Amino acid sequence: MSDNAPTDRMKIDVAELTIGMYVVELDRPWTETSFLFQGFRIRQQQEIRLLQQICKYVWVDSRRIRGVKKQTIESHAQSVDTQPIISKISFSHEIEQASPAWNTAREESLRILESVRLGQELDVTAVKAVVKECVDSILRNPAAMLWLARIKNSDHYTAEHSLRVAMLAIALGKELGLASYQLEQIGVCGMLHDVGKLKVPSEILNKPGALTAEELRVMQSHAIEGRRLLMSNEQITPATVDVAYSHHERLDGRGYPRGLDAGKIPYFAKIIAVVDAYDAINSDRIYSKGRSNLESLRILHDSANSHFDEGIVGHFIRLMGIYPPGEIVELANGEVGIIIGCAPGNKLRPKILRVLNTKKELCKEVVIDLALTTTDSGGKSCRIKEVHSSGAFGIDIDAYRRKGLLIPTDL
């Protein structure tokens, strides 16, 4: 430790890092690494290995080290050790398997929820089969399923939202070091977290304006209805019931339906709360336009420690990245493109596929690597001016994927 270092910051060799330490500074610029935000708690061995590859020493916050509970550290260490090692395959290869799996999962989720709506018993076996196939894909290469989850159909929001929450939760669980059987559990939790909304009248669920106090009470009752519905099925695990009942609780105790404080909210419910909020913010609804990925992550970041668990939010931000493939961006010169990937060491300068010219007209597609290109042929800046939500400028990202133009080479 440096003699003149502040008392709450310790400079240590990366060989001495352990799970539970809070890293506040590196011996190199953060922008040269794959860490998106300065400051994070080490929760997995792979983060230690990455720091050891790129740094000789780091600074950690000694106060936050003392605040880490021993059982939390041991839990994370154990879940990393039990995570199976699966060879990562290329995005282009995995997308060929993930696409039919996603389409099947989408059709199944529509069928499952419709059967519940009609008063039939929940088909838990079908839910587990859908989740298992998606877990297998995410373990091979998470980028493929996360890419497919960006393709949305607003006509089937509830079913598709549940499926996307499941996919995001599985990918986040992998990032957090959960074992494969836990990924299947949290995938089922994601698929069924909003099943209680099937008991909410559609005129309230799809109301374009603000809800009255009574309508809000009915809307919030979906957590209780979900618990009641799931408890009636013997195949449903207690964890799934807990998530349906508790995913709208907040760390500050101001959530619903019970106003639980942070220590009483189940861990899986904290994970689902983050991805559920992200997808809701990121999607077009009758009463609101979806926000961009960057804006959605900013909202989550600003709500950490009040609404959401700070560590889970941090891992989710690193999972999604500031500029994920499929995001639509407008450049400073007026051109519009679709992000197709980021170099591992340069997350702020992605590769984009230019699809619209400065007049916002379709043009010949050209790949622009912003890590190598700063200006266009006319000398105008190519920096990213604004990030737009899915569907901006009438761009159908899946049409470009089907044409083979959006294969993220860095994933």
Helices and strands as residue ranges (DSSP letters): E 9-13, G 14-16, E 22-26, G 30-32, E 40-41, H 45-54, E 57-61, H 62-66, H 70-81, H 91-117, H 124-140, H 142-148, G 154-156, H 157-176, H 180-192, G 195-199, H 202-205, H 213-220, H 222-231, H 238-246, G 262-264, H 267-282, H 293-302, H 310-320, E 328-331, E 336-343, E 346-356, E 362-369, E 384-388, G 392-394, H 397-402
